[in-house]
Amino acid sequence: MSESAAMVDQGPVTRGAAIQGLIDNVEPGRLFGWAWNQANPDDRLRIELRLGSTVAASTTASSLRPDLAGSGIGDGQHAFDLPLTPEILARRAEISVVAIAENGEAVPLPIRAARRPPVVLTPVAPATQAGNQNQREAELAAAVKTLSERNTDLQERFDTFAARSDEELKAAAAAVADLLERVTTLEMRSVAIDEQLALVQRQSLGSAGPNGRRLDTWQIALCCLVCFAAGSALAWSVAGISSLLLGR
């Protein structure tokens, strides 16, 4: 028998001593309802759940329910709930709920609780439970293995990158040293080229060379060739160093 089976439709709403009330809902473990004194709306009635002549639980009808105010039941603060313990349910045939007025008059409240369909739990076979547990353990083990493999792969990549970076730094340092040496050599050649160009300029303006004669066409061509070779050597050196640094 369900909790509400012995507590359904026990008569009309009580109106003795101007008290109105109703038990209108039963849920597992709790009983819900409302009660108020129409002649004295500010009075918060005492509610008792009795087993025969024994008071098993009590409360005050003072909780707010908006639907009560909308239905004209005072200010709506006349709701209550009571516990339904296993001991109370074991004596459900003796249950009664009463509202007690200020003058001590106890007015029984009818019970019109909507029955809720019973919740049917499908038992799970032990073998199925064991199978599900084994599956979860296998999935967890697979996830741990995957994480471990990814961690190892990341560590290997980091070690490789660290080693490669160290080699690149050493190569870059050597390349910079070589570049400085080549730049020094090219600077010396540039000074010599500047002297040759100055000589060419003086000869072209009609001045004499160191030996007192003008530079001929072949000497001018030779100076140009030397300048071109020096520039090419400088460009080749810079390109080689850039390739060394950027190619890694």
VOBA-1610 file (N, C-alpha, C; in pm, whole numbers, padded with zeros to 5 digits, always signed):
BEGIN
Met+00085-00119+00000Met+00000+00000+00000Met+00088+00124+00000Ser+00057+00224-00084Ser+00136+00345-00092Ser+00109+00434+00028Glu+00196+00538+00046Glu+00184+00625+00160Glu+00051+00697+00163Ser-00003+00730+00045Ser-00128+00807+00041Ser-00251+00720+00030Ala-00234+00589+00026Ala-00348+00500+00002Ala-00451+00511+00113Ala-00403+00529+00240Ala-00496+00537+00352Ala-00530+00680+00387Met-00489+00777+00303Met-00508+00917+00336Met-00563+00993+00218Val-00672+00946+00156Val-00726+01009+00038Val-00875+01032+00054Asp-00918+01157+00025Asp-01060+01193+00018Asp-01135+01150+00143Gln-01106+01216+00256Gln-01174+01184+00381Gln-01288+01281+00412Gly-01340+01350+00311Gly-01454+01437+00338Gly-01428+01578+00292Pro-01525+01666+00305Pro-01514+01805+00259Pro-01421+01885+00349Val-01386+02004+00299Val-01302+02093+00377Val-01373+02129+00507Thr-01301+02122+00620Thr-01359+02148+00751Thr-01390+02296+00768Arg-01503+02327+00827Arg-01541+02466+00851Arg-01580+02490+00996Gly-01553+02396+01087Gly-01585+02417+01227Gly-01502+02530+01284Ala-01561+02613+01369Ala-01494+02726+01433Ala-01430+02816+01332Ala-01489+02830+01211Ala-01439+02915+01103Ala-01303+02871+01052Ile-01260+02750+01085Ile-01130+02699+01039Ile-01149+02625+00908Gln-01065+02657+00815Gln-01063+02587+00687Gln-00924+02527+00667Gly-00918+02412+00603Gly-00788+02350+00579Gly-00799+02224+00498Leu-00684+02174+00454Leu-00683+02057+00367Leu-00542+02000+00359Ile-00532+01868+00356Ile-00406+01800+00321Ile-00414+01774+00171Asp-00330+01842+00092Asp-00347+01834-00053Asp-00227+01773-00127Asn-00129+01723-00055Asn-00017+01659-00126Asn+00059+01569-00030Val+00099+01454-00082Val+00181+01360-00007Val+00298+01319-00095Glu+00418+01333-00042Glu+00539+01289-00111Glu+00613+01193-00020Pro+00707+01118-00075Pro+00783+01025+00010Pro+00847+01097+00128Gly+00801+01062+00247Gly+00859+01118+00369Gly+00796+01246+00419Arg+00698+01307+00343Arg+00640+01433+00389Arg+00493+01444+00349Leu+00422+01524+00431Leu+00280+01549+00412Leu+00262+01701+00404Phe+00187+01750+00303Phe+00173+01894+00281Phe+00025+01934+00287Gly+00001+02057+00339Gly-00136+02106+00344Gly-00140+02252+00387Trp-00262+02298+00418Trp-00281+02436+00463Trp-00401+02442+00557Ala-00400+02546+00640Ala-00513+02566+00733Ala-00511+02711+00781Trp-00632+02770+00795Trp-00640+02907+00847Trp-00774+02931+00914Asn-00778+03033+00997Asn-00899+03071+01068Asn-00960+03189+00994Gln-01068+03164+00924Gln-01129+03268+00841Gln-01175+03387+00925Ala-01214+03360+01049Ala-01260+03468+01136Ala-01144+03550+01191Asn-01025+03493+01193Asn-00906+03563+01244Asn-00787+03528+01154Pro-00776+03590+01036Pro-00673+03552+00939Pro-00530+03566+00989Asp-00507+03652+01088Asp-00371+03669+01139Asp-00329+03558+01233Asp-00421+03474+01272Asp-00390+03363+01362Asp-00321+03252+01283Arg-00203+03209+01329Arg-00132+03098+01265Arg-00162+02972+01346Leu-00235+02882+01283Leu-00287+02765+01354Leu-00178+02662+01381Arg-00194+02595+01495Arg-00105+02484+01529Arg-00161+02359+01463Ile-00070+02281+01400Ile-00110+02160+01329Ile-00046+02040+01399Glu-00127+01938+01424Glu-00075+01816+01488Glu-00107+01695+01402Leu-00006+01607+01388Leu-00027+01477+01325Leu-00037+01376+01438Arg-00151+01310+01446Arg-00176+01219+01557Arg-00185+01075+01510Leu-00140+00988+01596Leu-00159+00844+01579Leu-00253+00801+01692Gly-00380+00791+01658Gly-00479+00769+01763Gly-00488+00893+01849Ser-00457+00882+01977Ser-00459+00996+02069Ser-00319+01052+02096Thr-00218+00996+02031Thr-00080+01039+02053Thr-00036+01137+01945Val+00026+01247+01984Val+00079+01344+01889Val+00216+01295+01840Ala+00224+01260+01712Ala+00350+01209+01655Ala+00436+01319+01597Ala+00375+01429+01551Ala+00450+01542+01495Ala+00361+01664+01499Ser+00424+01782+01505Ser+00346+01906+01508Ser+00423+02017+01440Thr+00350+02120+01398Thr+00412+02236+01333Thr+00312+02350+01336Thr+00347+02462+01273Thr+00258+02578+01264Thr+00230+02609+01117Ala+00106+02635+01085Ala+00068+02667+00947Ala+00103+02813+00921Ser+00230+02837+00883Ser+00275+02976+00862Ser+00363+02992+00739Ser+00376+02888+00657Ser+00460+02897+00537Ser+00383+02963+00424Leu+00457+03034+00338Leu+00393+03107+00228Leu+00371+03015+00109Arg+00249+03021+00055Arg+00217+02954-00071Arg+00141+03054-00158Pro+00201+03099-00269Pro+00134+03199-00353Pro-00003+03157-00401Asp-00024+03026-00423Asp-00154+02983-00474Asp-00265+03004-00371Leu-00228+03002-00243Leu-00329+03026-00139Leu-00377+03171-00143Ala-00281+03264-00152Ala-00320+03405-00159Ala-00404+03432-00283Gly-00369+03367-00394Gly-00446+03385-00517Gly-00585+03327-00508Ser-00606+03235-00414Ser-00739+03174-00397Ser-00817+03239-00285Gly-00763+03347-00229Gly-00836+03417-00124Gly-00815+03361+00014Ile-00712+03277+00034Ile-00684+03221+00166Ile-00590+03317+00239Gly-00645+03424+00294Gly-00566+03521+00370Gly-00450+03578+00290Asp-00334+03592+00359Asp-00214+03645+00294Asp-00130+03535+00230Gly-00181+03412+00230Gly-00109+03300+00168Gly-00010+03232+00260Gln+00011+03287+00381Gln+00108+03229+00474Gln+00036+03138+00575His-00023+03032+00518His-00097+02938+00602His-00065+02793+00563Ala+00046+02771+00497Ala+00082+02635+00453Ala+00168+02567+00559Phe+00175+02435+00552Phe+00257+02358+00646Phe+00297+02226+00582Asp+00394+02161+00643Asp+00428+02024+00604Asp+00468+01947+00729Leu+00443+01817+00726Leu+00470+01729+00839Leu+00549+01607+00792Pro+00634+01552+00878Pro+00712+01434+00838Pro+00628+01308+00841Leu+00663+01217+00750Leu+00602+01083+00749Leu+00715+00983+00768Thr+00746+00954+00892Thr+00855+00861+00923Thr+00807+00717+00905Pro+00900+00623+00894Pro+00858+00482+00883Pro+00770+00438+00999Glu+00795+00491+01120Glu+00713+00455+01235Glu+00570+00505+01218Ile+00557+00626+01163Ile+00423+00680+01139Ile+00351+00602+01030Leu+00423+00571+00922Leu+00361+00498+00812Leu+00320+00357+00853Ala+00393+00301+00948Ala+00357+00166+00995Ala+00221+00167+01064Arg+00174+00284+01107Arg+00044+00296+01173Arg-00045+00392+01094Arg-00038+00383+00962Arg-00110+00479+00878Arg-00261+00478+00900Ala-00313+00365+00941Ala-00458+00358+00963Ala-00502+00445+01080Glu-00410+00482+01170Glu-00443+00563+01287Glu-00413+00711+01266Ile-00365+00748+01147Ile-00322+00886+01124Ile-00443+00979+01115Ser-00429+01094+01182Ser-00523+01205+01165Ser-00444+01334+01181Val-00489+01437+01109Val-00424+01568+01116Val-00529+01668+01162Val-00495+01745+01265Val-00592+01840+01319Val-00530+01979+01325Ala-00615+02081+01307Ala-00576+02220+01324Ala-00636+02269+01455Ile-00554+02336+01536Ile-00598+02378+01670Ile-00611+02529+01673Ala-00731+02575+01707Ala-00758+02718+01714Ala-00703+02775+01844Glu-00709+02909+01858Glu-00658+02974+01979Glu-00736+02932+02103Asn-00864+02899+02083Asn-00944+02858+02197Asn-00924+02711+02233Gly-00831+02644+02161Gly-00799+02506+02193Gly-00881+02403+02119Glu-00977+02449+02039Glu-01060+02355+01965Glu-00978+02290+01853Ala-00981+02158+01845Ala-00909+02083+01743Ala-01005+02043+01632Val-00973+02086+01511Val-01058+02060+01395Val-00984+01966+01300Pro-01039+01846+01274Pro-00972+01753+01181Pro-00966+01811+01040Leu-00856+01786+00972Leu-00840+01831+00834Leu-00854+01713+00740Pro-00937+01728+00636Pro-00951+01619+00539Pro-00823+01602+00457Ile-00805+01484+00405Ile-00686+01451+00325Ile-00731+01421+00183Arg-00690+01506+00092Arg-00721+01486-00050Arg-00591+01496-00130Ala-00499+01415-00094Ala-00366+01418-00159Ala-00370+01341-00289Ala-00310+01400-00391Ala-00301+01332-00521Ala-00203+01216-00510Arg-00247+01103-00558Arg-00160+00986-00555Arg-00053+00997-00664Arg+00068+00969-00627Arg+00178+00969-00724Arg+00204+00827-00769Pro+00229+00807-00898Pro+00259+00672-00945Pro+00385+00621-00877Pro+00385+00496-00836Pro+00504+00442-00769Pro+00624+00439-00864Val+00739+00463-00807Val+00863+00458-00885Val+00912+00315-00888Val+00924+00262-01008Val+00968+00124-01024Val+01116+00124-01056Leu+01193+00061-00971Leu+01337+00049-00991Leu+01368-00087-01051Thr+01435-00087-01163Thr+01473-00213-01227Thr+01601-00265-01164Pro+01595-00381-01101Pro+01717-00433-01037Pro+01822-00468-01141Val+01945-00445-01105Val+02058-00477-01192Val+02121-00605-01143Ala+02133-00701-01232Ala+02191-00829-01195Ala+02335-00810-01150Pro+02381-00890-01051Pro+02520-00879-01005Pro+02620-00897-01117Ala+02589-00989-01210Ala+02682-01011-01321Ala+02695-00886-01408Thr+02580-00818-01429Thr+02584-00694-01508Thr+02663-00586-01436Gln+02642-00576-01304Gln+02719-00479-01227Gln+02868-00506-01236Ala+02906-00634-01225Ala+03047-00668-01233Ala+03103-00636-01372Gly+03020-00663-01476Gly+03065-00632-01612Gly+03085-00483-01632Asn+02990-00403-01580Asn+03004-00258-01591Asn+03127-00208-01517Gln+03153-00267-01399Gln+03270-00226-01323Gln+03399-00260-01397Asn+03402-00380-01455Asn+03522-00419-01531Asn+03542-00328-01652Gln+03432-00290-01718Gln+03443-00201-01834Gln+03497-00065-01792Arg+03445-00012-01681Arg+03494+00118-01634Arg+03642+00112-01597Glu+03684+00002-01534Glu+03825-00013-01498Glu+03912-00021-01623Ala+03863-00093-01726Ala+03939-00103-01850Ala+03951+00033-01919Glu+03841+00108-01921Glu+03844+00242-01982Glu+03939+00334-01907Leu+03939+00324-01773Leu+04029+00407-01694Leu+04174+00371-01720Ala+04203+00239-01728Ala+04340+00196-01755Ala+04386+00244-01892Ala+04297+00237-01992Ala+04333+00284-02126Ala+04360+00434-02125Ala+04281+00509-02052Ala+04302+00654-02045Ala+04435+00687-01979Val+04468+00614-01871Val+04596+00637-01803Val+04713+00604-01895Lys+04701+00494-01971Lys+04807+00456-02064Lys+04826+00562-02172Thr+04715+00614-02225Thr+04725+00718-02328Thr+04794+00842-02275Leu+04757+00883-02154Leu+04821+01001-02094Leu+04969+00978-02072Ser+05005+00856-02029Ser+05146+00826-02006Ser+05226+00832-02135Glu+05168+00776-02244Glu+05237+00779-02373Glu+05254+00923-02422Arg+05152+01004-02406Arg+05162+01144-02451Arg+05267+01219-02370Asn+05275+01189-02240Asn+05374+01256-02157Asn+05515+01218-02199Thr+05535+01087-02230Thr+05667+01042-02276Thr+05705+01108-02407Asp+05608+01117-02500Asp+05634+01180-02629Asp+05672+01328-02612Leu+05600+01397-02525Leu+05631+01538-02502Leu+05769+01556-02441Gln+05807+01464-02350Gln+05939+01473-02288Gln+06049+01452-02391Glu+06028+01354-02481Glu+06127+01328-02585Glu+06140+01449-02678Arg+06028+01509-02714Arg+06033+01627-02800Arg+06106+01742-02732Phe+06083+01758-02604Phe+06149+01866-02532Phe+06300+01844-02527Asp+06341+01719-02496Asp+06484+01689-02491Asp+06550+01713-02626Thr+06482+01670-02735Thr+06538+01689-02869Thr+06550+01837-02901Phe+06448+01913-02867Phe+06452+02057-02894Phe+06562+02125-02814Ala+06580+02084-02687Ala+06684+02145-02604Ala+06822+02117-02660Ala+06846+01989-02702Ala+06976+01954-02758Ala+07001+02029-02888Arg+06898+02035-02973Arg+06914+02103-03101Arg+06937+02252-03080Ser+06872+02311-02985Ser+06890+02453-02958Ser+07032+02482-02913Asp+07091+02391-02831Asp+07228+02411-02785Asp+07325+02407-02902Glu+07305+02312-02993Glu+07391+02303-03111Glu+07376+02427-03199Glu+07253+02475-03213Glu+07231+02594-03296Glu+07300+02716-03237Leu+07297+02728-03104Leu+07364+02841-03040Leu+07514+02837-03064Lys+07574+02717-03052Lys+07718+02704-03076Lys+07751+02738-03221Ala+07670+02687-03315Ala+07694+02715-03457Ala+07680+02864-03486Ala+07579+02927-03424Ala+07560+03070-03446Ala+07677+03151-03393Ala+07731+03111-03274Ala+07846+03182-03218Ala+07968+03170-03309Ala+07991+03048-03362Ala+08104+03029-03453Ala+08086+03110-03580Ala+07961+03115-03630Ala+07934+03190-03753Ala+07957+03339-03731Val+07917+03388-03615Val+07938+03531-03586Val+08086+03564-03579Ala+08165+03474-03514Ala+08310+03497-03507Ala+08371+03500-03646Asp+08329+03405-03732Asp+08381+03401-03869Asp+08340+03526-03946Leu+08216+03571-03923Leu+08169+03691-03992Leu+08250+03814-03951Leu+08281+03825-03822Leu+08361+03939-03777Leu+08500+03939-03841Glu+08558+03820-03852Glu+08690+03810-03915Glu+08684+03852-04061Arg+08579+03807-04132Arg+08566+03843-04274Arg+08539+03993-04290Val+08460+04049-04199Val+08431+04192-04208Val+08558+04273-04189Thr+08644+04229-04095Thr+08771+04299-04074Thr+08856+04297-04200Thr+08862+04178-04264Thr+08940+04166-04387Thr+08883+04255-04497Leu+08750+04256-04507Leu+08687+04337-04611Leu+08707+04487-04585Glu+08711+04525-04457Glu+08736+04666-04428Glu+08875+04708-04477Met+08973+04618-04456Met+09108+04648-04503Met+09110+04661-04654Arg+09038+04569-04722Arg+09032+04575-04868Arg+08959+04702-04913Ser+08858+04741-04835Ser+08783+04861-04872Ser+08871+04985-04868Val+08962+04989-04768Val+09053+05103-04760Val+09141+05110-04885Ala+09192+04992-04927Ala+09276+04988-05046Ala+09197+05029-05170Ile+09070+04983-05175Ile+08986+05017-05291Ile+08960+05166-05294Asp+08936+05225-05174Asp+08914+05370-05169Asp+09034+05447-05223Glu+09154+05398-05189Glu+09275+05463-05238Glu+09284+05453-05390Gln+09249+05335-05444Gln+09254+05316-05589Gln+09151+05405-05659Leu+09031+05415-05597Leu+08927+05500-05657Leu+08969+05647-05655Ala+09032+05686-05545Ala+09081+05825-05539Ala+09185+05852-05648Leu+09270+05751-05670Leu+09372+05765-05774Leu+09307+05775-05910Val+09203+05690-05933Val+09133+05693-06062Val+09070+05830-06082Gln+09012+05885-05972Gln+08947+06015-05985Gln+09049+06124-06020Arg+09166+06119-05956Arg+09268+06221-05985Arg+09318+06209-06128Gln+09335+06080-06175Gln+09383+06059-06312Gln+09279+06108-06412Ser+09150+06084-06377Ser+09046+06127-06471Ser+09037+06278-06480Leu+09081+06346-06373Leu+09080+06492-06374Leu+09209+06550-06428Gly+09301+06463-06468Gly+09424+06509-06531Gly+09542+06515-06438Ser+09525+06470-06314Ser+09639+06469-06224Ser+09725+06348-06249Ala+09848+06356-06208Ala+09942+06246-06233Ala+09937+06148-06120Gly+09975+06026-06153Gly+09981+05921-06053Gly+10110+05931-05976Pro+10139+05831-05890Pro+10258+05833-05808Pro+10385+05832-05892Asn+10380+05773-06010Asn+10499+05765-06095Asn+10503+05879-06196Gly+10408+05973-06179Gly+10411+06090-06265Gly+10344+06073-06397Arg+10270+05965-06422Arg+10200+05946-06549Arg+10055+05911-06521Arg+09972+05931-06620Arg+09828+05905-06609Arg+09801+05755-06612Leu+09686+05716-06548Leu+09641+05577-06558Leu+09579+05555-06695Asp+09615+05442-06755Asp+09555+05411-06884Asp+09423+05338-06863Thr+09360+05301-06974Thr+09227+05236-06969Thr+09232+05104-06895Trp+09339+05026-06915Trp+09348+04894-06850Trp+09358+04907-06698Gln+09429+05007-06650Gln+09440+05027-06506Gln+09303+05063-06445Ile+09231+05150-06516Ile+09097+05187-06467Ile+09006+05065-06463Ala+09011+04982-06570Ala+08929+04861-06575Ala+08967+04765-06463Leu+09100+04757-06435Leu+09146+04668-06328Leu+09093+04714-06192Cys+09095+04844-06169Cys+09041+04897-06042Cys+08892+04865-06028Cys+08818+04881-06137Cys+08674+04848-06134Cys+08651+04701-06104Leu+08737+04616-06167Leu+08724+04472-06145Leu+08751+04437-05999Val+08854+04501-05940Val+08885+04476-05799Val+08769+04519-05710Cys+08710+04634-05739Cys+08594+04680-05661Cys+08478+04582-05670Phe+08452+04534-05794Phe+08343+04439-05814Phe+08368+04309-05738Ala+08494+04261-05742Ala+08528+04136-05673Ala+08512+04152-05523Ala+08556+04266-05470Ala+08544+04289-05326Ala+08397+04294-05284Gly+08315+04364-05364Gly+08172+04370-05332Gly+08106+04234-05338Ser+08144+04154-05440Ser+08088+04018-05452Ser+08128+03933-05333Ala+08255+03947-05290Ala+08301+03869-05175Ala+08224+03906-05050Leu+08199+04036-05032Leu+08122+04080-04915Leu+07979+04025-04919Ala+07915+04035-05036Ala+07778+03983-05049Ala+07773+03834-05026Trp+07874+03760-05078Trp+07878+03614-05060Trp+07894+03578-04913Ser+07978+03655-04842Ser+08001+03627-04701Ser+07874+03648-04620Val+07806+03761-04644Val+07682+03790-04571Val+07575+03687-04602Ala+07561+03648-04731Ala+07461+03548-04769Ala+07491+03414-04705Gly+07619+03378-04698Gly+07655+03250-04638Gly+07623+03246-04490Ile+07655+03356-04420Ile+07625+03360-04276Ile+07475+03358-04252Ser+07398+03433-04333Ser+07251+03434-04319Ser+07193+03297-04342Ser+07245+03226-04444Ser+07197+03090-04472Ser+07227+02998-04357Leu+07345+03017-04296Leu+07384+02932-04184Leu+07292+02953-04065Leu+07257+03081-04040Leu+07174+03112-03924Leu+07028+03077-03945Leu+06975+03102-04066Leu+06832+03081-04092Leu+06800+02941-04138Gly+06899+02868-04185Gly+06871+02735-04238Gly+06850+02632-04131Arg+06878+02661-04004Arg+06864+02563-03898Arg+06732+02581-03827
//
